Amino acid sequence: MHANFNGIRLRKVASLKTTMEPSGFKRTSFRVMDSPLPELEHVLHSGAPALLILSSGEIEGYIVQYSAELNFGYEITID
């Protein structure tokens, strides 16, 4: 699926998972298979604002975790 994250177009979002934490926070994790994406790496900082726009709606919060692997793309989690 396609998405837009903090103004960056993502062409290969392979998974999207939203869970409700016991503390009441909604946590969304997604994997991006495009790699490397220097413009994405520039905005990945813990605690940074996050806006994920999908065809089904928007998810807004803060980046709580991220990882980047050359062969597996990026995994980003926002609260």
MIDOSE-1310 file (N, C-alpha, C; in nm, 2 decimals, decimal comma, always signed):
residues 79
mhan	+0,08/-0,12/+0,00/+0,00/+0,00/+0,00/+0,09/+0,12/+0,00; +0,03/+0,23/-0,04/+0,10/+0,36/-0,05/+0,06/+0,44/+0,08; +0,15/+0,53/+0,12/+0,12/+0,62/+0,23/+0,21/+0,74/+0,22; +0,18/+0,83/+0,31/+0,26/+0,95/+0,33/+0,30/+0,97/+0,47
fngi	+0,42/+0,98/+0,51/+0,47/+0,99/+0,65/+0,55/+1,12/+0,66; +0,49/+1,21/+0,74/+0,56/+1,34/+0,76/+0,60/+1,41/+0,63; +0,51/+1,40/+0,53/+0,54/+1,47/+0,40/+0,62/+1,39/+0,30; +0,66/+1,26/+0,34/+0,74/+1,18/+0,26/+0,66/+1,07/+0,20
rlrk	+0,66/+1,06/+0,07/+0,58/+0,95/+0,00/+0,64/+0,82/+0,02; +0,56/+0,72/+0,07/+0,61/+0,58/+0,09/+0,53/+0,49/-0,01; +0,60/+0,42/-0,10/+0,54/+0,34/-0,20/+0,52/+0,20/-0,16; +0,60/+0,15/-0,06/+0,59/+0,01/-0,02/+0,57/-0,01/+0,13
vasl	+0,45/+0,02/+0,18/+0,42/-0,01/+0,32/+0,37/-0,15/+0,32; +0,44/-0,24/+0,38/+0,41/-0,38/+0,37/+0,32/-0,43/+0,49; +0,32/-0,36/+0,60/+0,24/-0,40/+0,71/+0,20/-0,28/+0,80; +0,09/-0,30/+0,86/+0,04/-0,19/+0,95/-0,04/-0,26/+1,06
kttm	+0,00/-0,23/+1,18/-0,06/-0,30/+1,30/-0,09/-0,19/+1,41; -0,21/-0,18/+1,45/-0,25/-0,09/+1,56/-0,30/-0,17/+1,68; -0,24/-0,14/+1,79/-0,28/-0,21/+1,92/-0,32/-0,10/+2,02; -0,40/-0,14/+2,12/-0,43/-0,05/+2,23/-0,35/-0,10/+2,35
epsg	-0,26/-0,02/+2,41/-0,18/-0,05/+2,52/-0,26/-0,05/+2,65; -0,22/-0,12/+2,75/-0,29/-0,12/+2,88/-0,30/+0,02/+2,94; -0,21/+0,10/+2,91/-0,21/+0,24/+2,96/-0,31/+0,33/+2,89; -0,37/+0,28/+2,78/-0,47/+0,35/+2,71/-0,42/+0,42/+2,58
fkrt	-0,29/+0,41/+2,56/-0,24/+0,47/+2,44/-0,26/+0,37/+2,32; -0,29/+0,43/+2,20/-0,30/+0,35/+2,08/-0,16/+0,36/+2,02; -0,11/+0,24/+1,98/+0,02/+0,23/+1,92/+0,01/+0,17/+1,79; +0,07/+0,23/+1,69/+0,07/+0,19/+1,55/+0,21/+0,16/+1,50
sfrv	+0,23/+0,04/+1,45/+0,36/+0,00/+1,39/+0,34/-0,02/+1,24; +0,44/+0,02/+1,16/+0,43/-0,01/+1,02/+0,57/-0,04/+0,96; +0,58/-0,12/+0,86/+0,70/-0,15/+0,79/+0,70/-0,09/+0,65; +0,81/-0,03/+0,62/+0,83/+0,03/+0,49/+0,94/-0,05/+0,42
mdsp	+0,91/-0,10/+0,30/+1,01/-0,19/+0,23/+1,10/-0,11/+0,14; +1,07/+0,02/+0,12/+1,16/+0,10/+0,04/+1,29/+0,12/+0,12; +1,41/+0,10/+0,05/+1,53/+0,11/+0,13/+1,64/+0,14/+0,03; +1,73/+0,23/+0,05/+1,74/+0,33/+0,15/+1,65/+0,45/+0,11
lpel	+1,60/+0,52/+0,21/+1,53/+0,64/+0,20/+1,59/+0,75/+0,28; +1,69/+0,82/+0,24/+1,76/+0,92/+0,32/+1,66/+1,03/+0,37; +1,56/+1,07/+0,29/+1,47/+1,17/+0,34/+1,39/+1,12/+0,46; +1,36/+0,99/+0,46/+1,29/+0,93/+0,58/+1,38/+0,92/+0,70
ehvl	+1,50/+0,88/+0,68/+1,60/+0,87/+0,79/+1,62/+1,01/+0,85; +1,61/+1,11/+0,78/+1,62/+1,25/+0,83/+1,52/+1,29/+0,93; +1,40/+1,23/+0,92/+1,29/+1,27/+1,01/+1,27/+1,17/+1,13; +1,34/+1,06/+1,12/+1,32/+0,95/+1,23/+1,40/+0,99/+1,35
hsga	+1,33/+1,03/+1,45/+1,39/+1,07/+1,58/+1,29/+1,03/+1,69; +1,33/+0,96/+1,79/+1,24/+0,93/+1,90/+1,18/+1,06/+1,96; +1,05/+1,06/+1,98/+0,98/+1,17/+2,03/+0,94/+1,28/+1,93; +0,98/+1,26/+1,81/+0,94/+1,35/+1,70/+0,80/+1,34/+1,66
pall	+0,73/+1,44/+1,62/+0,59/+1,43/+1,58/+0,58/+1,34/+1,45; +0,47/+1,27/+1,44/+0,45/+1,18/+1,33/+0,31/+1,19/+1,28; +0,30/+1,20/+1,15/+0,17/+1,20/+1,08/+0,18/+1,10/+0,97; +0,10/+0,99/+0,98/+0,09/+0,89/+0,88/-0,04/+0,90/+0,81
ilss	-0,04/+0,93/+0,68/-0,16/+0,94/+0,60/-0,18/+0,82/+0,51; -0,29/+0,75/+0,52/-0,32/+0,64/+0,44/-0,45/+0,67/+0,37; -0,49/+0,58/+0,27/-0,61/+0,60/+0,20/-0,73/+0,59/+0,29; -0,71/+0,51/+0,41/-0,82/+0,49/+0,50/-0,83/+0,59/+0,61
geie	-0,73/+0,68/+0,62/-0,74/+0,78/+0,72/-0,60/+0,83/+0,77; -0,60/+0,91/+0,87/-0,47/+0,96/+0,93/-0,44/+0,91/+1,07; -0,32/+0,89/+1,10/-0,27/+0,85/+1,23/-0,17/+0,95/+1,27; -0,19/+1,02/+1,39/-0,11/+1,12/+1,43/-0,06/+1,09/+1,57
gyiv	+0,07/+1,12/+1,60/+0,13/+1,09/+1,73/+0,27/+1,13/+1,73; +0,35/+1,05/+1,81/+0,49/+1,07/+1,82/+0,57/+0,94/+1,79; +0,69/+0,95/+1,73/+0,77/+0,84/+1,71/+0,82/+0,79/+1,84; +0,79/+0,66/+1,87/+0,84/+0,60/+2,00/+0,95/+0,50/+1,97
qysa	+0,96/+0,45/+1,85/+1,06/+0,35/+1,82/+1,08/+0,34/+1,67; +1,20/+0,31/+1,62/+1,22/+0,29/+1,48/+1,35/+0,21/+1,46; +1,35/+0,14/+1,35/+1,47/+0,06/+1,31/+1,48/+0,07/+1,16; +1,61/+0,05/+1,12/+1,63/+0,05/+0,97/+1,73/-0,06/+0,94
elnf	+1,70/-0,15/+0,85/+1,78/-0,25/+0,80/+1,79/-0,25/+0,65; +1,90/-0,27/+0,60/+1,92/-0,26/+0,45/+1,83/-0,35/+0,38; +1,82/-0,48/+0,42/+1,74/-0,58/+0,35/+1,60/-0,58/+0,39; +1,56/-0,53/+0,51/+1,42/-0,54/+0,55/+1,35/-0,41/+0,56
gyei	+1,41/-0,30/+0,52/+1,35/-0,17/+0,52/+1,34/-0,11/+0,66; +1,24/-0,03/+0,69/+1,22/+0,04/+0,81/+1,10/-0,01/+0,89; +1,11/-0,01/+1,02/+1,00/-0,04/+1,10/+0,98/+0,08/+1,19; +0,86/+0,14/+1,20/+0,84/+0,26/+1,27/+0,72/+0,24/+1,36
tid	+0,73/+0,29/+1,49/+0,62/+0,28/+1,58/+0,59/+0,42/+1,63; +0,46/+0,45/+1,63/+0,41/+0,58/+1,68/+0,30/+0,56/+1,78; +0,30/+0,65/+1,88/+0,19/+0,65/+1,98/+0,11/+0,77/+1,95
